[in-house]
Amino acid sequence: MFFDIAYLIFYMFYGAYRMTRLSIVFPLIACQFALAGCDSAASKDIKISVDRAMLVERPSPLITGVGTHFGIGGNHNYVGYKSLEAINELGVDSYRDDIPWGAFDPDGDGRGNGQPARLFAFMQMAPQQPLLIAGYSNRRILNGDPPLTDDARRHFDNFIREVMNATAQFKPIYEIWNEWNMNAVRREKRVQGAGTPDDPRAAIHYANLAKSALPIAREAAPSATILYGSVGEDMTWDWTKAMVREVAAGPEVTLSLHLYNQCERDLRKRTATEMVDRLEKLQSEISPNAPRPIYITEFGWPTAKHHCGIEPQLAAANMAQFLFWSAATPWLKGAWVYQLKNSGKKEDDLEDNFGLYDYDYKPKPEACAVREAVKLIKSSKRYALQRPHPDLFTLQLETPAGMRLVAWTTANTGTAELIADAANRPTAKLLCNGPLAFTGDTIQIGPEPVILDFPQRGPTELKFNVSG
C-alpha cells in the first residue's frame, strides 16, 4: 500500500488540524500574496494558541540536505575535506550530487568504471547519506542525447542498474535524471506547458524514460528511496501534472521537484511563502484526497549582483522559513538547499552565487540560517504550524529546552508585532542575529524567524498585530 497504517492514522488527525487552519485562513484568501492588499480590519489583533496538545509527530523525520558538485565537470573548487567540514557544521543529513551517464558509462556497455572519481572519493569520506542523480545524455549512444528511443532507453536502464550496483555500499537515495524539462536539450526558449511530441523536453518523453527505468531501479535497489521527476522550473505545474498522469503512482515512484522564484517580476513573490503556496497548490491538484510524499531536491536563492539576485539576509530568511515549514508538513519528506558553496567567482552570475558559503568556503548569512534552522528542527519530533494570516506563520516545537514558537512574516509585504504584557512575556531572539528586546509590550516580527521561549507549561495565547 502506498501509505502504511500509521501514516493513514496520522492523516486522520492532520486532516482535522488542516480544516481548523483553513477555517482561519479562508476569510483572508483574497489577500493571499500581499499584506498591502488586505483589509486593515482583517489584519489586526490575530491570536495564536501555544499548547502542547496541538503538536503532531511526523511519521518520519524531515531529511535536510545540500547540493554539491563533485560529479560534474568544470572547476567549481569543491574540496572534499572542506566540504565535509561545512556539511558537518550545517548539521544536514544528506548531500546531493551527480553521476552523469556519459562519465560513468562512456562506452555504453552499462559497466561503470569508477567515475566520477572525485564523487566516489567524497562518498568514501562523508558519513551523510548521498542523494545521487543518475542521468544526463550520453552522446556515444545512438539516440542517447537524450534517450528517446526504446533502444536508447535500454542502454539507460543498464546504466541505472550499474549505478545502483556500484554505489549500494553508500545506501543512497537515487533520482532519475535532472530537470529533463529544462536540459534534455538546450534551447533558448523554455518548453511551454507539457510540451509537444516534437520537443524532446516534453513531459511524455520523460515519462517514457521513467516508466522504463523505475522498475529496473527498484529491482536493483529494493530498499532504496527512488525519486522521479526532478522537475526544473515549472511555475504553472503543467509539465509536472502531465508527467505525473503518465507515471502511475506506486511505492516505487516518489516525486521530486525543484523550487525557484528569484526572477519573479513581483518582488513580493521572491519568497519562501510563494514557494509554499505554489507547492500546496500542486499537492491539492495531483492528490486531492490523501497527500502524496514529495521531495524538494533543489531550492534556493542566488545572491548575485543581478536583477534576479536576492540580498543575502533575505535569502537566509527565505531558506530558514522554507525549512521550518517543511518540518511541519508531513508529506514533504526532504529538502535540499541549492547549494553548499558558490560554484564560481563572478559576482553578477546567478549560477555562481547560490551557495551557503562563498567560493572559498567563507560562510554567508545563509549558512547560519540553515544551520540554526536545522538545529532547531532536529531538537523536536512534534510540530504545530499555524498560518492565521497569509503572511504570518508560527511553528510550535517541543524541545528539551521547553516549548518554543518560531514566528516570521513574508518579506516585502508588511509588518507584524507580538503584543505581550510583562506577566506573560516569552524570551525572544532572532534566529541568527541575537536577542530581541520588547519595546513596551511589543516586539517586531519580520522575515528573519524569531524564536520565542515559554517557561510555563500550560496553554498560552499570544496576540499579534499585523499591518500592511
C-alpha positions in Angstrom: 0.0 0.0 0.0 1.2 3.5 -0.8 0.7 4.7 2.8 1.2 2.4 5.8 -1.4 2.3 8.6 0.5 4.7 10.8 0.6 7.2 8.0 -3.2 6.9 7.5 -3.9 7.3 11.2 -1.7 10.4 11.3 -3.6 12.0 8.5 -6.9 11.5 10.3 -5.6 13.9 12.9 -3.7 16.0 10.5 -6.8 16.5 8.3 -8.7 17.8 11.3 -5.9 20.2 12.0 -5.8 21.4 8.4 -9.6 22.1 8.5 -9.1 24.2 11.6 -6.3 26.1 9.9 -8.2 26.6 6.7 -11.2 28.0 8.6 -8.9 30.7 9.9 -7.2 31.4 6.7 -10.1 31.2 4.2 -11.6 34.6 5.0 -8.3 36.2 4.2 -7.7 34.3 1.0 -8.3 37.4 -1.2 -5.1 38.9 0.2 -3.0 35.8 -0.3 0.1 37.4 -1.7 0.5 40.8 -0.1 -0.5 42.4 3.2 -0.9 45.7 1.4 -3.9 44.3 -0.4 -5.7 43.2 2.7 -8.4 45.0 4.5 -6.9 46.6 7.6 -9.6 45.3 10.0 -8.8 41.7 8.9 -5.1 42.2 9.7 -5.4 43.3 13.3 -5.3 41.5 16.6 -4.6 38.0 15.5 -4.5 35.4 18.3 -2.3 32.3 18.4 -2.6 29.5 20.9 0.6 27.9 22.2 -0.3 24.5 23.5 1.4 21.1 23.7 -1.9 19.4 22.8 -1.7 20.9 19.3 1.7 19.2 18.5 1.7 16.4 16.0 4.6 14.0 15.4 5.9 13.5 11.9 5.7 9.9 10.5 9.4 10.2 9.7 12.0 12.9 10.3 12.5 15.6 7.6 15.6 14.9 5.6 17.7 18.0 5.2 20.5 18.4 2.7 22.6 20.5 0.4 23.7 20.2 -3.2 27.4 19.6 -4.0 29.4 19.5 -7.3 31.9 16.6 -7.2 30.3 14.6 -10.0 30.1 17.1 -12.8 32.9 18.6 -14.9 34.4 22.0 -14.6 36.4 23.7 -11.8 34.0 24.6 -9.0 36.6 24.5 -6.2 34.8 21.7 -4.4 37.4 20.3 -2.0 36.5 17.1 -0.1 37.6 17.9 3.4 36.4 21.5 3.3 33.0 20.4 2.0 32.7 17.8 4.8 33.6 20.4 7.4 30.9 22.7 6.1 28.3 19.9 5.9 29.1 18.8 9.4 28.8 22.5 10.6 25.4 22.8 8.9 24.2 19.6 10.6 22.3 18.3 7.5 21.6 14.7 6.8 22.4 14.4 3.1 24.3 15.9 0.1 23.1 15.7 -3.5 25.4 15.1 -6.4 25.6 13.9 -10.0 26.6 10.6 -11.6 26.4 11.6 -15.3 25.7 8.8 -17.7 28.5 9.8 -20.1 31.1 9.9 -17.3 30.1 6.7 -15.6 29.4 4.7 -18.8 31.4 6.3 -21.6 31.4 3.1 -23.7 27.7 2.5 -23.5 28.1 -1.1 -22.2 26.4 -0.4 -18.9 29.6 -1.2 -16.9 30.8 1.6 -14.7 34.5 2.4 -14.4 34.6 4.1 -11.0 33.7 7.5 -12.4 33.2 10.3 -11.5 36.2 9.6 -9.3 36.0 12.7 -7.2 32.5 11.9 -6.2 33.3 8.3 -5.3 36.2 9.6 -3.2 33.9 12.0 -1.3 31.3 9.3 -0.7 34.1 7.3 0.9 34.8 10.2 3.2 31.4 11.6 4.1 29.1 9.8 6.6 26.0 11.6 5.4 23.5 9.9 3.0 24.1 10.8 -0.6 21.3 11.6 -3.0 22.7 10.6 -6.4 21.3 12.0 -9.7 21.7 9.3 -12.3 21.1 11.0 -15.6 22.2 13.4 -18.4 22.7 12.5 -22.0 25.3 10.1 -23.5 26.5 11.1 -26.9 28.2 7.8 -27.5 24.8 6.0 -27.5 22.8 6.2 -30.7 19.8 8.5 -30.0 21.1 8.8 -26.4 21.2 12.6 -26.4 18.6 12.5 -24.9 17.4 8.8 -24.9 14.1 8.9 -26.8 14.0 5.5 -28.4 13.4 2.1 -26.9 17.0 1.0 -27.7 18.5 4.2 -26.1 16.3 3.7 -23.1 17.5 0.1 -22.8 21.1 1.5 -22.6 19.9 4.0 -20.0 18.3 1.2 -17.9 21.6 -0.7 -18.0 23.3 2.5 -16.7 20.8 2.8 -13.9 21.3 -0.8 -12.8 25.1 -0.5 -12.7 25.0 2.8 -10.9 23.0 1.2 -8.1 25.3 -1.8 -8.0 28.4 0.4 -7.8 27.0 2.6 -5.1 25.0 0.3 -2.9 27.5 0.4 -0.1 26.7 4.1 0.5 23.0 3.5 0.9 22.0 6.4 -1.3 18.7 7.9 -2.3 18.5 7.8 -6.1 17.0 10.3 -8.5 16.3 9.6 -12.2 17.7 12.4 -14.4 17.8 16.1 -13.5 15.5 18.8 -14.9 14.5 17.0 -18.1 12.1 19.8 -18.9 15.0 22.3 -19.0 18.0 20.3 -20.1 17.0 17.2 -22.1 18.1 19.6 -24.9 19.3 23.1 -24.5 17.1 25.7 -26.2 16.8 29.5 -25.7 13.0 29.3 -25.3 11.7 27.3 -22.4 9.2 24.4 -23.0 5.6 25.6 -23.0 3.3 23.7 -20.7 3.7 20.0 -21.1 5.5 20.4 -24.4 4.6 18.9 -27.7 5.7 15.5 -29.0 8.2 17.1 -31.4 10.0 18.7 -28.5 12.4 16.2 -26.7 11.8 18.1 -23.4 8.1 17.2 -23.5 6.6 15.5 -20.4 5.7 12.4 -22.4 9.3 11.7 -23.2 10.5 11.9 -19.6 7.5 9.8 -18.6 8.6 7.1 -21.0 12.1 7.2 -19.6 10.8 6.9 -16.0 8.4 4.1 -16.8 11.3 2.1 -18.3 13.9 2.9 -15.7 11.9 2.8 -12.4 11.2 -1.0 -12.4 14.9 -1.6 -13.2 15.9 0.7 -10.3 13.6 -1.0 -7.9 14.9 -4.4 -8.8 18.5 -3.3 -8.4 17.9 -1.5 -5.1 14.8 -3.0 -3.4 15.1 -1.0 -0.2 16.3 2.3 -1.6 14.3 5.5 -1.9 14.0 6.2 -5.6 12.8 9.6 -6.9 11.5 10.5 -10.3 10.6 13.9 -11.8 13.5 16.1 -10.7 11.3 18.8 -12.3 13.1 22.1 -13.1 11.3 25.4 -13.1 7.6 24.8 -13.9 5.7 27.8 -12.5 2.3 26.6 -13.6 3.0 22.9 -13.0 1.5 22.0 -16.4 4.6 19.9 -17.3 4.6 18.2 -13.9 1.0 17.3 -13.9 1.2 15.9 -17.4 4.2 13.8 -16.4 2.6 12.5 -13.2 -0.5 11.4 -15.1 1.7 9.2 -17.3 3.7 7.6 -14.5 1.3 5.6 -12.3 1.7 6.2 -8.6 3.1 3.3 -6.5 5.7 2.5 -3.8 8.5 2.7 -6.4 7.8 6.2 -7.5 8.2 9.3 -5.3 8.0 12.7 -6.9 10.9 15.2 -6.7 10.7 18.8 -7.6 12.8 22.0 -7.7 11.6 25.3 -6.5 12.9 28.7 -7.6 11.4 32.2 -7.9 14.3 34.6 -7.9 13.4 36.2 -11.2 9.7 36.8 -10.4 8.9 40.4 -11.6 6.8 41.0 -8.5 9.4 41.2 -5.7 6.7 40.0 -3.2 6.9 36.6 -4.9 10.6 36.1 -4.5 9.9 34.4 -1.1 9.5 31.1 0.7 5.8 32.0 1.0 5.4 31.9 -2.8 7.0 28.5 -2.9 4.8 27.2 -0.1 1.6 28.4 -1.9 2.7 27.0 -5.2 3.7 23.6 -3.8 0.5 23.3 -1.8 -1.5 24.1 -4.9 0.3 21.3 -6.8 -0.3 18.9 -4.0 -4.1 19.6 -3.9 -4.3 19.1 -7.7 -2.4 15.9 -8.0 -3.6 14.3 -4.8 -7.0 15.7 -3.8 -7.5 13.0 -1.2 -4.5 11.8 0.9 -1.4 13.9 0.1 1.4 12.1 -1.7 5.0 12.3 -0.5 7.2 14.9 -2.3 10.9 15.6 -2.1 12.2 19.1 -2.9 15.7 18.2 -4.1 16.6 21.8 -5.0 15.5 25.2 -3.6 17.4 28.4 -3.0 18.0 32.0 -3.9 21.1 33.4 -5.6 22.9 36.5 -4.1 24.4 37.7 -7.3 24.6 41.4 -8.2 22.0 40.8 -10.9 18.4 41.9 -11.4 17.4 38.4 -10.2 19.8 38.5 -7.3 18.5 38.4 -3.7 20.0 40.2 -0.7 22.0 37.7 1.4 19.9 38.4 4.6 16.7 37.9 2.7 18.0 34.7 1.1 18.9 33.5 4.5 15.5 34.3 5.9 13.8 32.6 3.0 15.8 29.4 3.5 15.0 29.2 7.2 11.3 29.8 6.6 11.1 27.0 4.0 12.9 24.5 6.2 10.6 25.3 9.2 7.5 25.0 7.0 8.9 21.7 5.6 9.4 20.3 9.1 5.7 20.8 10.0 4.4 19.4 6.6 4.4 15.6 6.9 4.1 14.9 3.2 7.3 17.0 2.5 9.8 14.2 3.0 13.1 16.0 2.3 14.5 19.4 1.3 18.0 20.1 -0.2 19.3 23.6 -0.4 21.0 24.5 -3.7 23.9 24.6 -3.0 26.7 24.2 -0.4 29.0 26.8 -1.8 29.3 29.3 -4.6 30.5 27.5 -7.7 32.2 30.5 -9.3 33.6 33.9 -8.6 31.6 36.1 -11.0 29.6 38.5 -8.8 27.0 39.1 -11.5 26.4 35.5 -12.5 23.4 33.8 -10.9 24.7 30.2 -11.2 27.9 31.2 -9.4 26.1 32.6 -6.3 23.7 30.1 -4.9 26.0 28.9 -2.2 25.6 29.0 1.6 29.3 29.6 1.6 31.3 31.7 -0.8 33.7 30.2 -3.4 36.4 29.7 -0.8 34.2 28.3 1.9 33.7 31.5 3.9 30.1 31.3 5.4 27.5 33.7 4.0 24.4 34.7 6.1 22.6 31.8 4.6 24.9 29.3 6.3 23.9 30.5 9.7 20.2 30.4 8.8 20.3 26.8 7.6 22.5 25.7 10.4 20.2 27.2 13.1 17.0 26.1 11.4 18.3 22.5 11.1 19.4 22.5 14.7 16.0 23.6 15.9 14.1 21.2 13.7 16.2 18.3 14.9 15.6 19.3 18.6 11.9 18.2 18.2 9.8 15.4 16.8 6.5 17.2 17.2 5.4 20.4 15.5 2.3 22.6 15.0 2.2 25.0 12.1 -0.3 27.9 12.1 -0.9 30.4 9.4 -3.5 32.8 10.8 -2.8 35.4 8.1 -1.5 34.8 4.6 1.9 36.4 5.5 2.2 35.4 9.2 3.5 31.9 10.1 4.1 30.4 13.5 5.7 27.0 14.2 5.5 25.4 17.7 8.0 22.8 18.8 8.5 20.8 21.9 12.3 20.7 22.7 14.5 19.7 25.6 14.6 23.4 26.5 10.8 23.6 26.7 8.0 24.8 24.4 9.3 27.1 21.6 7.4 29.1 19.0 9.1 30.3 15.8 7.3 33.3 14.1 8.0 35.0 10.8 6.4 37.2 8.2 6.7 37.2 4.4 9.3 39.7 3.2 8.3 42.9 1.3 4.7 42.8 2.4 4.2 44.4 5.8 4.9 44.1 9.5 3.8 42.2 12.5 4.1 42.9 16.2 3.9 40.4 19.0 2.0 42.0 21.9 2.7 40.6 25.4 2.5 42.2 28.8 5.2 41.7 31.4 3.4 38.9 33.2 3.0 36.7 30.1 6.1 37.5 28.1 8.3 35.0 26.4 12.0 35.5 25.8 12.8 36.3 22.2 15.8 36.1 19.9 16.4 36.3 16.2 17.4 33.1 14.5 21.0 34.3 13.8 21.2 37.9 15.0 20.8 37.6 18.7 18.4 38.7 21.5 15.3 40.7 20.6 14.0 43.2 23.2 10.5 44.2 23.8 9.7 47.9 23.3 7.0 48.4 25.8 4.6 45.5 25.3 5.7 44.7 21.7 8.4 43.2 19.6 8.7 43.2 15.8 8.3 40.0 13.8 9.9 40.1 10.3 11.3 37.8 7.7 14.2 36.5 9.9 12.4 34.0 12.1 12.0 35.0 15.8 12.4 32.2 18.4 10.1 32.6 21.4 10.7 30.5 24.6 7.9 29.9 27.1 8.8 28.9 30.7 5.3 28.0 31.7 3.9 24.5 30.8 0.2 25.4 30.3 -1.5 26.8 27.2 -0.7 30.4 26.2 -2.4 32.8 24.0 -0.4 35.3 22.0 -1.7 38.4 20.2 -0.2 39.7 17.0 -0.9 42.9 15.3 -0.4 42.7 11.5 -0.5 45.6 9.2 0.4 46.3 5.6 
